Amino acid sequence: ETVKLDGDIFALKDTGNINLALTNAESYLNGAIDNGGNVKLYLQNGAIWNNKANNTRYPLDSEDTGSLFGSDRASRVNTFVGADKLENAGAIYQGLNSENIKIDNYSGNAVVLYERDAQDKITGGTVTIGNAEVGSTIVARTNYSESLETDASKVDQVLSDMAGKLFYTAATEGKTDLQGKVEIAEGLLTGAVAEYYSDITFDGANQGKGTVGEVIELEKHRQEF
């Protein structure tokens, strides 16, 4: 079933319970998830979550304040269910001025799409995953542009900046159930072709922050083999 939502999702403090399934390429959420209760989100098969807040809460009413209230504001998902494989993933769009995201429990596969400014700096909020099911993967991706052709150091910086937007909290306890990757690709959604990529290591000594490994240039890699 196709679901099209424009506006924030709000789960009432303590008692709110929302199950949202975005499971086809026509489905989307254009809004943040302001969660004071419990939210389970399915994001699969090309569905899009554009994580940008649209609404304003009334902060003097304690029941009307969720995860987007206070200095630690973020869209919050208690349970995130991604696709069974990466080619069937949905996408989280972290554009300019998007909120941070906190996911308590993550499973499956998903892609996070990031924009860059005129200086090729990654914009958009962080994504923090608490716990992950074994075999889960998250990919951060940004678009390829001509500005990267003339300065190879920019490629490394862009990939490093994207990796630093991803956090895996359970890495602080030595867990390695979540796999991560960053990509610079021609195209962002279905049919995207990666030009550069790197696997991510989540640094348990630094709040589980993502760090890049070896950067692979895929065109060069294809020529070598």
N, C-alpha and C positions, 0 to 999 in steps of 0.2 A: 504494500500500500504506500502511495506517495504522500509524504508529509512536507508541507511548506509553511514555515513559521517565521514571521517578521516581528521581532521584539524579544525582550529578555524572558528567560524562564525563571520563575521564582518559586522556591519551595519554602513553605512556611516554617518558621523556627520550630525545631523538635518534632513537629507532627506532620510536616509536609512530606509526601512520598510521590515521586515522579519517575515513570518509566517512559523513555523516549527512544523510538526506533527509527533511525534514518538509514534506510537499507537499500536505496536505489539511487541512480544518478540524477533523478529529478527532485530528490528530497533535500531539504536544507533547513538550517536554523541560522537566521541572521540576528544574532543577539548573544549576550552573555548568559551564563548560568549562575544566578544569584541564589545560592543554596544554603538555607538554614536548617534543612531537614535531611532528606535522602534522595539522591538522584542517580538513576542507572541509565547510561547512554549507550546505544548501539550505533556505531558509525561504520558503514560498510558500502561496498559496491559503487564507489564514486560519489556518495553523498557528501555534502559540505556543511561544516560548522564554521560560520564566520563569527569569530569570538570578539565582538565589539559591543560594549554596553550601549543601550538605547534609552533606558528608563531611569527615573530617579525615585528612590525610596524615601519614606518619611522616617528619619532617624530617631525621632522621639518616641516612636512606638516600637518596643522591643520585638514584637512579633513580626514587624515589617523590615527587620534588618537581617540580611543573610551574609554570604561570604564576600559581598562587594562593599561591605561597610568596614571602615577603620583603615589603619595604616597598612595592614597586611592583606588588603583586598585582592581577591582573585575569583575567577570562575572556578567552581568546585564541583567535581564529579566523584561520587563515592565508588561507583563501579563502571568501568569503561570496557565495552566489548567491541574490539575491532574485527577485521576480516580474518577468515581462516588462512589466507595467504596474501602476500603483499600486492599481487596484481589485482586483487579484489578490494583493496583498501579504500576507505573514505579519507577525507582530508579535513584537517583543522587549518583554517586560514587565520594566521597571526599577522594582520596588516598593521599599518601605522596606527598607534594609539590603542592597539588591542590590549585586553586585560591579560594579566598572568593567569595561568591555569594550574590547578592542583587536582590530581587524580589519586584517589586513595588506593584503588586496586585496578590494575590494567591487565588486559589479556588480548591476544590476537595481534593484528598488524594495522598500523595507521601511518599517515603522512602528515607532517606539519609544514605548511607553506609560508615562507617568509619573503617579505619585500626588502629592497635596499634603497637607501637614499642616494642623492647625487654623488656622494663620496664613497658609495658602495658599502656603507655601514648598514648592518642588519637592523631593521626596525621590528617592533612587535614584542609582545610579552614572553615570559619564560613558560616552560611546561615542566612541572615537577610531578614525578610519579613516585608514589610511596612504595607499593609492592607490585610485582609483576608475576604472571604465570610463566612457568618454564616454556621457553621457545617463543616468547613474545618479541616483537620488533617495532621500533619507532624510527622513522626516517624524517629528517629535516631537509627541506629542499628549497632552493631559490633559483630564479631564472638566470640563464646564461646571457651575457651581453658583450658587446664589442669592447667595452672598457676593460674587460678582463684579458683580452688578447694581447694588449701592449704592456702589461705589468704582471708577471707571473706571481710576484709577492702578494698581489691582491687576491689571487685565488686561495692561497694558504690562509690569508687573513679572514676572508669571507667564510671559509669552511670552519675555521677556528671559532669565529664569532657565533656561527650557528650552533656548533657543538656546545658552546657555553650557555646557550639558551635552554638546554635540556638538563634536567636533574633526575637522578634515580636514588631516592633516599635510602633504600635498602642496601645500596652499595656500602654505606657506612657501617653495615653489619657484616660485610664480606660477601653479600649475595651477588650472583651474576646471572640471574634469570632473564634479565632484559638485555636484548641486543639493540645497538643503535648505529645509525649511519647518517652521514651528511652528504648532500649532493648539490652540484650545480648542473642544471639540466636545460635542454632545449624543450620548452613546454613544461607546464607544471602538473597537469592532471593526466587523464588517460592518454597513453602514447608518449609520455615524457621520455626523452632520451638523455641519460646522464652523460655529461662531458668530463666532469671530475667528481671523484667521491673519496670518502675516507670512512673507515670504521671508527666507532667511538669507544673510548674507555671511560667509564664513570668512576671518578676519583673519590674513593671512600674517605680519604683524608680531607676532602674539600666539599663536604655536604652532598657528595654524589654528583658533582658537576661534570658535564661531558667534556672530554678533551679528544682532539683528533690524533689519529695515528698517521701512517704513511698515506700521502695524497697520491691517488692514481689518476692519470690522464687517460681516459678510455680510448681515445683515438690512437694515441701512441701505443697503448697496450694492445689494441687490435692489430696494429701494424707489426709489432714485435712477434706476434704469434700467428 
